[in-house]
Amino acid sequence: MVRVSGLASGMDIDQIVSDLMKAERMPIDKMKKQKQTLEWQRDDYRSMNLLLSDFNNLAFNMTLQSSYSSKTVSSADETKVKAAATSSAASASYTLSNVTMATAAQSISANSIASSIDPTKSLWSQRDSMGTGVWTKKTIDQAAIALSADTSTVKLAKGSLSEGNTLQSISVTTGGVTNSYSVRIGTEAGTVDPNEVFINADTGEMTFGTTLTRGSTIEAFSYQQNVLNFSITTYDSNGKATGDNKDGSISFEFDGSTSLNTVLTQISNSKAGISAFFDEGTNKVVMTRKDTGNLSSADSADGSNMVFLGGFLTGFLQLAGKAKGTDAKFTLNGLETTRKSNTFTTGGVTYTLQNNFTGDVRVNVSNDTQKVFDTIKDFVTKYNELIEKINGKITEERDRNYQPLTDEEREKLTDKQAEQWDDKAKSGLLKGDSILSSGLNQMRSNWYASVSGVSGAFSQLTDIGISTSANYSDRGKLVIEGDGTKLKEAIEKDPQSVMDLFMKSGSTTSEKGIVRRLRDTITQTVSKVEQRAGRSTWTSEQFLLGRNLKSVNSQITSFESRLTQVEDRYYRQFTAMEKAIQNANAQSAQLSQYFS
């Protein structure tokens, strides 16, 4: 549509239409403010639900026995025995005596394995120091190698190989033509003839006497490689071998390019459960079972915990073929017994043996009153913080002088002014809310009502020194009387009754402990709030405010369409006026010509 803007009349038509539309837009501005208010109210509800859900998670911890049955443990001599206890441990004294600690199976090289061995270098390069019966030969099938660039050196896929190798020649195909290169194996290349290929026995690097061009293919071939083969067998606490071989052993294989440190590291990282290292001060290898105790096969005649097979282990490293660990032996409250480990648990108490000794060491287990007191105190504090925040929302006054800002109104304010305005406009949106008010009232009732069927003397909150604040402005906050002496005495005197008061299960509300009642109330309140304000993952149709927002959005869309039509009508009217004025001006000019 062509719009004529005051060319004939001299009037600012755009401004006039804009002013007229301000009045027309007043209803839609009201709708948008209503939409913003609904969104703020929805967000306030969800923030309250978040507070309730967080407190519910904390309340769950208060339904666990460990929250009320914390134990403190003391050892008469921690240089000999350390101890810790779970909530299931009985409050009692225990005496350990005649302690012999468990040992791990260990094997150490009988003598210095080689005065000149370097654990960081390849073993094949130090083969002269390793003696005989260590290496075995293995046939390696080398796949064809396609060259991506001009080169004269190519490395074998599997590293080093035997000097006394049966490999006689290697073929290379270039542009459909195949040439054969005779093989020379050693450790020093020297001069390599054009029709020759030298292979370094230590590194497996092939050096051709001529440059091979890109696109050439070194044809597949086989060669003999020197490898180390050996096996280790260890057992778990049930006497089962840890390896995957049929006999339960673990097999190891390394090529000559491997260093001693690499071999020992891979043994340490294997399922064998062995810690292996080389001591450069003595040139000896130490292999120690990571777990202590006599870990051997049930049918083992000599009770061996580690079995070594292979010339590398028993010959070069000079390790004993078998090694054995021992169980811990001790007397606990007069009972002679054994354990595989120096750390063991019995009766809910975990003992850690520190040294061998023959005398007595007493371990005392008692209730940790202070820890239970702190747990209950923290829970009461969190509850008070929760109801303070919810009470703050449902008692907050609504200032109706501050409505949500329109875009045009917001542009006239600074960011700080707009923020302050929004804070006032958001106030009191949950004032007097029935769902939250009802939830708070029910939670207060949960705390005050007695618990039926408790095992001890404490059936009400006041019995253990917790009561309601006398200050009305606190609106139901709880206080721990005095300095907490009464609560501590209750925990010390009858911890089971205190636990029942908070976490007792039951089929009826009166039979349930305080915390279980609270969780039921919170769950119901959260569900009701969700029906009104939903969750972030819900669609608008699933909750009340969402449906209201959808309705307002529909009205806004419909009204904006109507405003477009009204604006077009105004412009058509002013366009018609402009055309009429143009016609009148034309007629006037024509008459003036006649009279002149």
C-alpha positions as CSV (number, residue, x, y, z in Angstrom):
1,M,0.0,0.0,0.0
2,V,1.4,3.4,-1.0
3,R,1.3,5.9,1.9
4,V,1.3,9.7,1.2
5,S,2.8,11.6,4.1
6,G,1.6,15.2,4.1
7,L,2.9,16.3,0.7
8,A,-0.2,18.3,0.0
9,S,-1.4,19.2,3.5
10,G,1.9,19.8,5.0
11,M,0.9,17.7,8.0
12,D,3.2,15.1,9.7
13,I,0.9,12.2,9.0
14,D,3.3,9.6,10.4
15,Q,3.4,11.4,13.8
16,I,-0.4,11.8,13.8
17,V,-0.9,8.1,13.1
18,S,1.7,7.2,15.7
19,D,-0.2,9.3,18.3
20,L,-3.5,7.8,17.4
21,M,-2.0,4.2,17.6
22,K,-0.8,4.9,21.1
23,A,-4.3,5.1,22.3
24,E,-5.2,2.0,20.2
25,R,-2.3,0.1,21.8
26,M,-3.3,0.7,25.4
27,P,-5.2,-2.7,25.7
28,I,-2.3,-4.7,24.2
29,D,0.2,-3.0,26.6
30,K,-2.1,-4.1,29.4
31,M,-2.1,-7.7,28.1
32,K,1.7,-7.7,27.8
33,K,2.0,-6.5,31.4
34,Q,-0.4,-9.2,32.4
35,K,1.8,-11.8,30.6
36,Q,5.0,-10.5,32.3
37,T,3.3,-10.7,35.7
38,L,2.2,-14.3,35.0
39,E,5.8,-15.2,34.0
40,W,7.2,-13.6,37.2
41,Q,4.7,-15.4,39.3
42,R,5.5,-18.7,37.6
43,D,9.2,-18.2,38.3
44,D,8.5,-17.3,41.9
45,Y,6.6,-20.5,42.4
46,R,9.4,-22.5,40.8
47,S,12.0,-20.9,43.0
48,M,9.9,-22.0,46.1
49,N,9.7,-25.5,44.7
50,L,13.5,-25.5,44.3
51,L,13.9,-24.6,47.9
52,L,11.5,-27.3,49.0
53,S,13.1,-29.9,46.8
54,D,16.6,-29.0,48.2
55,F,15.4,-29.3,51.7
56,N,13.7,-32.6,50.9
57,N,17.0,-34.0,49.7
58,L,18.6,-32.9,53.0
59,A,15.6,-34.5,54.9
60,F,16.4,-37.8,53.1
61,N,19.8,-37.9,54.8
62,M,17.9,-37.6,58.1
63,T,16.1,-40.8,57.4
64,L,19.4,-42.8,57.3
65,Q,20.5,-44.6,60.4
66,S,24.0,-43.3,60.0
67,S,22.8,-39.7,60.8
68,Y,22.0,-40.8,64.4
69,S,24.4,-43.7,65.0
70,S,27.8,-42.0,64.4
71,K,30.6,-43.7,66.4
72,T,33.9,-42.4,67.7
73,V,36.8,-44.8,68.1
74,S,40.0,-44.4,70.2
75,S,43.0,-46.7,70.1
76,A,45.3,-46.9,73.2
77,D,48.3,-47.0,70.8
78,E,47.8,-45.8,67.2
79,T,51.5,-46.7,66.4
80,K,50.3,-50.3,66.7
81,V,46.6,-50.3,65.8
82,K,44.3,-47.7,64.2
83,A,40.6,-48.2,64.1
84,A,37.4,-46.7,62.6
85,A,33.8,-47.7,63.1
86,T,30.5,-47.7,61.1
87,S,27.1,-46.8,62.6
88,S,26.4,-50.5,63.0
89,A,29.2,-51.0,65.4
90,A,28.3,-51.7,69.1
91,S,29.6,-49.4,71.8
92,A,32.1,-51.6,73.4
93,S,35.8,-52.2,74.1
94,Y,38.0,-54.5,72.1
95,T,41.5,-55.9,72.9
96,L,44.1,-56.9,70.3
97,S,47.2,-58.8,71.3
98,N,49.9,-61.1,69.9
99,V,49.8,-59.4,66.5
100,T,51.9,-60.6,63.6
101,M,51.2,-58.5,60.5
102,A,50.4,-60.0,57.1
103,T,53.2,-59.9,54.5
104,A,53.1,-59.9,50.8
105,A,54.8,-62.5,48.6
106,Q,58.1,-61.1,47.3
107,S,60.9,-62.2,45.0
108,I,64.3,-60.4,44.7
109,S,67.1,-61.1,42.3
110,A,69.5,-63.5,44.0
111,N,72.5,-61.6,42.6
112,S,73.3,-58.5,40.6
113,I,71.7,-59.3,37.2
114,A,74.4,-57.4,35.3
115,S,76.9,-54.8,36.3
116,S,76.4,-52.8,33.1
117,I,72.7,-53.2,32.4
118,D,70.9,-49.9,31.5
119,P,67.1,-50.3,32.2
120,T,66.3,-47.5,29.8
121,K,67.9,-49.0,26.7
122,S,66.6,-51.8,24.5
123,L,67.3,-55.3,25.8
124,W,68.5,-56.6,22.5
125,S,71.2,-54.0,22.3
126,Q,72.4,-55.4,25.7
127,R,72.0,-59.1,24.8
128,D,75.7,-59.9,25.5
129,S,75.0,-59.1,29.2
130,M,71.9,-61.3,29.4
131,G,73.4,-64.7,28.9
132,T,71.8,-67.7,27.0
133,G,68.4,-69.2,27.2
134,V,66.7,-65.8,27.4
135,W,65.6,-65.1,23.8
136,T,63.3,-67.1,21.5
137,K,62.8,-66.7,17.8
138,K,59.4,-65.9,16.4
139,T,58.4,-65.7,12.7
140,I,56.9,-62.3,11.8
141,D,54.8,-61.7,8.7
142,Q,55.6,-58.2,7.5
143,A,52.8,-56.8,5.4
144,A,53.5,-54.9,2.1
145,I,54.5,-51.3,2.6
146,A,53.3,-48.6,0.2
147,L,55.6,-45.6,0.1
148,S,54.0,-42.2,0.2
149,A,57.3,-40.3,-0.4
150,D,60.8,-40.8,-1.8
151,T,62.9,-42.5,0.8
152,S,65.8,-44.9,1.4
153,T,64.9,-45.9,5.0
154,V,61.8,-47.8,6.2
155,K,61.2,-49.4,9.7
156,L,59.8,-52.9,10.2
157,A,56.5,-53.0,11.9
158,K,57.7,-55.2,14.8
159,G,61.1,-53.7,15.6
160,S,64.3,-55.7,16.1
161,L,65.1,-59.1,14.6
162,S,67.7,-61.9,14.8
163,E,71.1,-61.5,13.2
164,G,71.1,-65.1,12.3
165,N,68.0,-64.6,10.2
166,T,66.9,-66.7,7.2
167,L,65.7,-63.6,5.3
168,Q,67.7,-63.5,2.1
169,S,66.1,-60.8,-0.1
170,I,63.3,-58.2,-0.2
171,S,61.4,-57.3,-3.4
172,V,60.3,-53.7,-4.3
173,T,57.8,-53.0,-7.1
174,T,58.0,-49.6,-8.9
175,G,55.8,-48.8,-11.9
176,G,55.1,-52.5,-12.5
177,V,58.8,-53.5,-12.4
178,T,59.9,-55.6,-9.4
179,N,63.6,-55.4,-8.2
180,S,65.1,-57.7,-5.6
181,Y,67.5,-56.4,-2.9
182,S,69.8,-58.8,-1.0
183,V,69.5,-58.6,2.8
184,R,72.4,-57.8,5.2
185,I,71.6,-57.8,9.0
186,G,73.8,-56.3,11.7
187,T,74.2,-53.3,14.0
188,E,76.4,-51.1,11.8
189,A,75.2,-50.2,8.2
190,G,78.5,-49.2,6.7
191,T,78.3,-48.8,2.9
192,V,75.1,-50.2,1.5
193,D,75.4,-51.3,-2.2
194,P,72.7,-50.2,-4.7
195,N,71.2,-53.7,-4.9
196,E,71.4,-54.2,-1.1
197,V,69.2,-53.5,1.9
198,F,70.7,-53.3,5.4
199,I,68.5,-54.1,8.4
200,N,69.5,-52.9,11.8
201,A,69.0,-55.9,14.2
202,D,68.5,-53.6,17.2
203,T,66.0,-51.2,15.7
204,G,64.5,-53.0,12.7
205,E,65.3,-50.0,10.4
206,M,65.8,-51.0,6.8
207,T,68.3,-48.9,4.7
208,F,68.2,-49.4,1.0
209,G,71.3,-48.8,-1.2
210,T,69.2,-46.6,-3.5
211,T,66.3,-44.2,-3.1
212,L,62.9,-45.8,-3.4
213,T,60.4,-43.5,-5.2
214,R,57.0,-42.5,-4.1
215,G,54.3,-45.0,-5.1
216,S,56.7,-47.9,-4.8
217,T,55.7,-51.0,-2.8
218,I,57.9,-53.1,-0.6
219,E,56.4,-56.5,-1.1
220,A,55.3,-58.7,1.9
221,F,57.9,-60.9,3.5
222,S,58.6,-62.9,6.6
223,Y,61.6,-62.7,9.0
224,Q,62.8,-64.1,12.4
225,Q,62.4,-61.8,15.4
226,N,64.0,-62.1,18.8
227,V,61.4,-62.0,21.6
228,L,61.2,-62.5,25.4
229,N,58.5,-65.0,26.5
230,F,57.6,-65.8,30.1
231,S,54.5,-66.3,32.3
232,I,53.5,-65.3,35.9
233,T,50.8,-67.0,38.0
234,T,49.3,-65.3,41.0
235,Y,46.1,-66.0,43.0
236,D,43.3,-63.9,44.6
237,S,42.0,-64.2,48.1
238,N,39.8,-67.1,47.1
239,G,42.7,-69.1,45.7
240,K,41.8,-68.6,42.1
241,A,44.5,-67.8,39.6
242,T,44.2,-64.3,38.1
243,G,45.3,-65.0,34.6
244,D,43.3,-65.8,31.4
245,N,45.3,-68.8,30.2
246,K,43.9,-72.2,30.8
247,D,46.3,-72.8,33.7
248,G,45.5,-69.4,35.2
249,S,48.8,-67.9,34.2
250,I,49.4,-64.5,32.5
251,S,51.7,-64.6,29.4
252,F,54.0,-61.8,28.5
253,E,55.9,-61.2,25.2
254,F,58.3,-58.4,24.3
255,D,60.4,-57.7,21.2
256,G,64.1,-56.8,21.6
257,S,63.5,-53.0,21.3
258,T,61.8,-53.1,24.7
259,S,63.7,-51.8,27.7
260,L,63.8,-53.4,31.1
261,N,61.9,-50.5,32.7
262,T,59.1,-51.0,30.1
263,V,58.9,-54.8,30.9
264,L,58.6,-54.1,34.6
265,T,56.0,-51.4,34.1
266,Q,53.8,-53.7,32.0
267,I,54.1,-56.4,34.6
268,S,53.1,-53.8,37.3
269,N,50.0,-52.7,35.2
270,S,48.9,-56.3,34.5
271,K,46.2,-58.4,36.2
272,A,49.0,-60.2,38.1
273,G,48.8,-57.7,40.9
274,I,52.5,-57.3,41.2
275,S,54.6,-54.2,41.9
276,A,57.9,-54.6,39.9
277,F,61.0,-52.3,39.8
278,F,64.7,-52.3,39.1
279,D,67.1,-51.0,41.8
280,E,70.1,-49.4,40.1
281,G,72.0,-49.3,43.4
282,T,72.2,-53.1,43.6
283,N,71.3,-54.0,40.0
284,K,68.5,-56.2,41.3
285,V,64.8,-56.5,40.4
286,V,62.2,-56.7,43.1
287,M,58.7,-58.1,42.5
288,T,56.2,-57.8,45.3
289,R,52.6,-59.0,45.4
290,K,50.4,-55.9,45.9
291,D,48.0,-57.8,48.2
292,T,49.2,-59.2,51.5
293,G,48.5,-62.7,52.9
294,N,48.9,-66.3,51.9
295,L,47.2,-66.0,48.4
296,S,47.8,-69.4,46.9
297,S,45.9,-72.1,45.1
298,A,43.8,-74.4,47.3
299,D,45.5,-77.4,45.8
300,S,49.0,-75.9,46.0
301,A,51.3,-78.3,47.8
302,D,53.8,-75.6,48.9
303,G,51.4,-72.6,49.2
304,S,53.2,-70.6,46.5
305,N,51.6,-67.1,45.9
306,M,53.7,-66.2,42.8
307,V,55.0,-68.6,40.2
308,F,57.6,-67.4,37.6
309,L,58.2,-69.4,34.4
310,G,60.7,-68.4,31.7
311,G,64.5,-67.9,31.3
312,F,64.1,-64.1,31.4
313,L,62.7,-64.2,34.9
314,T,64.5,-67.1,36.5
315,G,67.7,-66.9,34.4
316,F,68.5,-63.3,33.6
317,L,66.6,-61.6,36.5
318,Q,67.6,-64.5,38.9
319,L,64.2,-64.5,40.6
320,A,63.1,-67.6,42.6
321,G,60.5,-69.6,40.7
322,K,58.1,-69.4,43.6
323,A,57.3,-67.0,46.4
324,K,54.9,-66.9,49.3
325,G,53.1,-64.4,51.6
326,T,51.8,-64.8,55.1
327,D,48.5,-64.0,56.8
328,A,48.1,-61.6,59.7
329,K,47.8,-63.4,63.0
330,F,46.3,-61.9,66.2
331,T,44.1,-62.4,69.2
332,L,40.9,-60.3,69.4
333,N,39.1,-60.4,72.8
334,G,40.7,-63.7,73.5
335,L,40.0,-65.3,70.1
336,E,43.0,-66.3,68.0
337,T,42.3,-65.6,64.3
338,T,43.9,-64.7,61.0
339,R,43.3,-62.3,58.1
340,K,44.8,-61.9,54.6
341,S,45.2,-58.2,55.0
342,N,46.5,-55.9,57.7
343,T,43.2,-53.9,57.3
344,F,40.1,-55.9,58.2
345,T,36.6,-55.3,59.5
346,T,34.7,-57.2,62.1
347,G,31.6,-56.2,64.1
348,G,31.4,-52.9,62.2
349,V,34.9,-51.9,63.4
350,T,37.7,-51.6,60.8
351,Y,41.2,-52.3,62.2
352,T,44.5,-51.3,60.6
353,L,47.5,-53.1,62.0
354,Q,50.6,-50.8,62.1
355,N,53.3,-53.1,63.7
356,N,53.9,-56.5,65.2
357,F,53.5,-56.6,69.0
358,T,52.9,-59.1,71.8
359,G,51.1,-56.9,74.5
360,D,47.6,-55.6,74.6
361,V,46.1,-52.6,72.8
362,R,42.6,-51.6,73.8
363,V,40.2,-50.1,71.2
364,N,37.1,-48.3,72.5
365,V,34.0,-47.6,70.4
366,S,31.3,-45.1,71.7
367,N,28.5,-43.0,70.4
368,D,29.7,-39.7,68.8
369,T,27.2,-37.5,70.6
370,Q,28.6,-34.2,69.2
371,K,28.4,-35.4,65.6
372,V,24.7,-36.4,66.0
373,F,24.0,-33.2,67.8
374,D,25.6,-31.2,64.9
375,T,23.6,-33.1,62.4
376,I,20.3,-32.4,64.1
377,K,21.3,-28.8,64.7
378,D,22.2,-28.2,61.1
379,F,18.8,-29.8,60.0
380,V,16.9,-27.4,62.3
381,T,18.9,-24.4,61.0
382,K,18.1,-25.4,57.4
383,Y,14.4,-25.8,58.2
384,N,14.4,-22.3,59.8
385,E,16.0,-20.8,56.7
386,L,13.4,-22.5,54.5
387,I,10.3,-21.3,56.3
388,E,11.9,-17.8,56.6
389,K,12.2,-17.6,52.8
390,I,8.7,-19.0,52.1
391,N,7.1,-16.7,54.8
392,G,8.9,-13.8,53.3
393,K,7.2,-14.5,49.9
394,I,3.7,-15.1,51.2
395,T,3.8,-12.0,53.5
396,E,5.4,-9.7,51.0
397,E,3.2,-6.7,50.2
398,R,2.1,-6.1,46.6
399,D,2.8,-2.6,45.4
400,R,0.3,-2.0,42.6
401,N,1.8,1.4,41.8
402,Y,4.5,-0.5,40.0
403,Q,3.4,-2.5,37.0
404,P,5.7,-4.3,34.5
405,L,7.4,-1.8,32.1
406,T,6.6,-1.7,28.4
407,D,9.4,-1.6,25.9
408,E,8.8,2.1,25.4
409,E,8.7,2.8,29.1
410,R,11.9,0.9,29.7
411,E,13.8,2.9,27.1
412,K,13.2,6.0,29.1
413,L,14.9,4.6,32.2
414,T,18.5,3.8,33.0
415,D,19.4,0.1,33.5
416,K,19.6,0.8,37.3
417,Q,16.3,2.5,37.4
418,A,14.7,-0.3,35.3
419,E,16.1,-2.9,37.7
420,Q,14.8,-1.1,40.7
421,W,11.4,-0.8,39.1
422,D,11.3,-4.5,38.2
423,D,12.1,-5.4,41.8
424,K,9.1,-3.4,43.1
425,A,6.9,-4.7,40.3
426,K,7.8,-8.3,41.2
427,S,7.0,-7.9,44.9
428,G,4.1,-9.6,46.5
429,L,3.2,-11.9,43.6
430,L,2.8,-14.9,46.1
431,K,1.2,-12.9,48.9
432,G,-1.2,-15.1,50.9
433,D,-0.7,-18.1,48.5
434,S,-2.9,-20.9,49.8
435,I,-0.7,-23.7,48.6
436,L,2.5,-22.5,50.3
437,S,0.6,-21.3,53.5
438,S,-1.1,-24.7,53.8
439,G,2.3,-26.5,53.3
440,L,3.9,-24.4,56.1
441,N,1.1,-25.0,58.5
442,Q,1.3,-28.8,57.8
443,M,5.1,-28.8,58.4
444,R,4.6,-27.0,61.7
445,S,2.1,-29.7,62.7
446,N,4.6,-32.4,61.6
447,W,7.1,-31.1,64.1
448,Y,4.8,-30.7,67.0
449,A,2.6,-33.8,66.9
450,S,3.8,-36.7,69.0
451,V,5.2,-39.9,67.4
452,S,3.4,-43.1,68.5
453,G,5.2,-46.4,69.0
454,V,8.7,-45.1,69.6
455,S,11.1,-47.5,71.3
456,G,12.1,-45.2,74.1
457,A,11.0,-42.2,76.2
458,F,11.1,-39.5,73.5
459,S,7.9,-39.1,71.6
460,Q,7.8,-35.3,71.1
461,L,10.2,-32.7,70.0
462,T,10.1,-30.9,73.3
463,D,11.3,-34.1,75.0
464,I,14.7,-33.6,73.5
465,G,15.0,-29.9,74.0
466,I,13.7,-28.5,70.7
467,S,10.8,-26.0,70.8
468,T,9.1,-23.2,68.9
469,S,10.4,-19.7,69.1
470,A,8.4,-17.5,71.5
471,N,8.8,-14.6,69.1
472,Y,5.7,-14.4,66.9
473,S,7.6,-12.7,64.1
474,D,9.7,-15.8,63.7
475,R,6.5,-17.5,62.4
476,G,7.2,-21.1,63.6
477,K,11.0,-21.2,63.7
478,L,12.5,-23.9,65.9
479,V,15.0,-23.2,68.7
480,I,17.3,-25.6,70.5
481,E,16.9,-24.9,74.2
482,G,19.8,-23.5,76.1
483,D,23.2,-24.5,74.8
484,G,21.9,-27.8,73.6
485,T,22.6,-29.7,76.8
486,K,19.2,-31.4,76.9
487,L,19.5,-32.5,73.3
488,K,23.0,-33.9,73.9
489,E,21.8,-35.7,77.0
490,A,19.0,-37.3,75.1
491,I,21.3,-38.5,72.3
492,E,23.7,-39.9,74.9
493,K,21.0,-41.5,77.1
494,D,18.8,-43.1,74.4
495,P,20.1,-42.6,70.8
496,Q,17.6,-45.2,69.5
497,S,14.6,-43.2,70.8
498,V,16.0,-40.0,69.3
499,M,16.4,-41.8,65.9
500,D,12.9,-43.2,66.1
501,L,11.5,-39.7,66.8
502,F,13.0,-38.4,63.6
503,M,13.0,-41.3,61.1
504,K,10.6,-44.0,62.4
505,S,8.6,-45.7,59.6
506,G,4.9,-46.3,59.9
507,S,1.7,-46.9,58.0
508,T,-0.1,-43.9,59.5
509,T,1.0,-40.3,59.9
510,S,1.0,-40.6,63.7
511,E,3.3,-43.6,63.5
512,K,5.8,-41.9,61.3
513,G,8.9,-40.0,62.5
514,I,9.1,-36.2,62.1
515,V,11.3,-36.3,59.1
516,R,9.2,-38.8,57.2
517,R,6.1,-36.6,57.8
518,L,8.0,-33.6,56.6
519,R,9.0,-35.4,53.4
520,D,5.4,-36.4,52.8
521,T,4.2,-32.8,53.2
522,I,6.9,-31.4,51.0
523,T,6.2,-33.9,48.3
524,Q,2.5,-33.0,48.3
525,T,3.2,-29.3,48.4
526,V,5.7,-29.5,45.5
527,S,3.2,-31.5,43.5
528,K,0.5,-28.8,44.0
529,V,2.8,-26.0,43.1
530,E,3.8,-27.9,39.9
531,Q,0.2,-28.2,38.9
532,R,0.0,-24.4,39.1
533,A,3.5,-23.4,37.9
534,G,4.8,-26.5,36.2
535,R,8.4,-27.4,35.5
536,S,10.9,-26.1,33.0
537,T,10.5,-29.3,30.9
538,W,6.6,-29.2,30.9
539,T,4.5,-27.8,28.1
540,S,2.1,-24.9,28.7
541,E,-0.9,-27.2,28.6
542,Q,0.4,-29.2,31.6
543,F,-0.1,-26.5,34.3
544,L,-2.5,-23.6,35.1
545,L,-0.2,-20.6,34.7
546,G,1.0,-22.1,31.4
547,R,-2.5,-22.3,30.1
548,N,-3.2,-18.7,31.2
549,L,0.0,-17.6,29.5
550,K,-1.0,-19.4,26.3
551,S,-4.4,-17.7,26.4
552,V,-2.8,-14.2,26.9
553,N,-0.3,-14.8,24.0
554,S,-3.2,-15.8,21.8
555,Q,-5.1,-12.6,22.7
556,I,-1.9,-10.5,22.0
557,T,-1.4,-12.1,18.6
558,S,-5.0,-11.5,17.7
559,F,-5.0,-7.9,18.9
560,E,-1.7,-7.1,17.1
561,S,-3.4,-8.3,13.9
562,R,-6.3,-5.9,14.6
563,L,-3.9,-3.0,15.3
564,T,-2.2,-3.6,11.9
565,Q,-5.7,-3.2,10.3
566,V,-6.5,-0.1,12.3
567,E,-3.2,1.5,11.3
568,D,-3.8,0.7,7.6
569,R,-7.2,2.3,7.9
570,Y,-5.8,5.5,9.4
571,Y,-3.3,5.7,6.5
572,R,-6.0,5.1,3.9
573,Q,-8.1,7.9,5.4
574,F,-5.2,10.4,5.4
575,T,-4.1,9.3,1.9
576,A,-7.6,10.1,0.7
577,M,-7.5,13.5,2.4
578,E,-4.1,14.2,0.7
579,K,-5.5,13.3,-2.7
580,A,-8.5,15.5,-2.1
581,I,-6.3,18.4,-1.2
582,Q,-4.1,17.8,-4.2
583,N,-7.2,17.9,-6.5
584,A,-8.4,21.1,-4.8
585,N,-5.0,22.7,-5.2
586,A,-5.0,21.7,-8.9
587,Q,-8.4,23.2,-9.5
588,S,-7.5,26.4,-7.7
589,A,-4.4,26.8,-9.8
590,Q,-6.4,26.3,-13.0
591,L,-9.0,28.9,-12.0
592,S,-6.2,31.4,-11.2
593,Q,-4.9,31.0,-14.7
594,Y,-8.3,31.7,-16.1
595,F,-8.8,34.9,-14.1
596,S,-5.3,36.1,-14.9
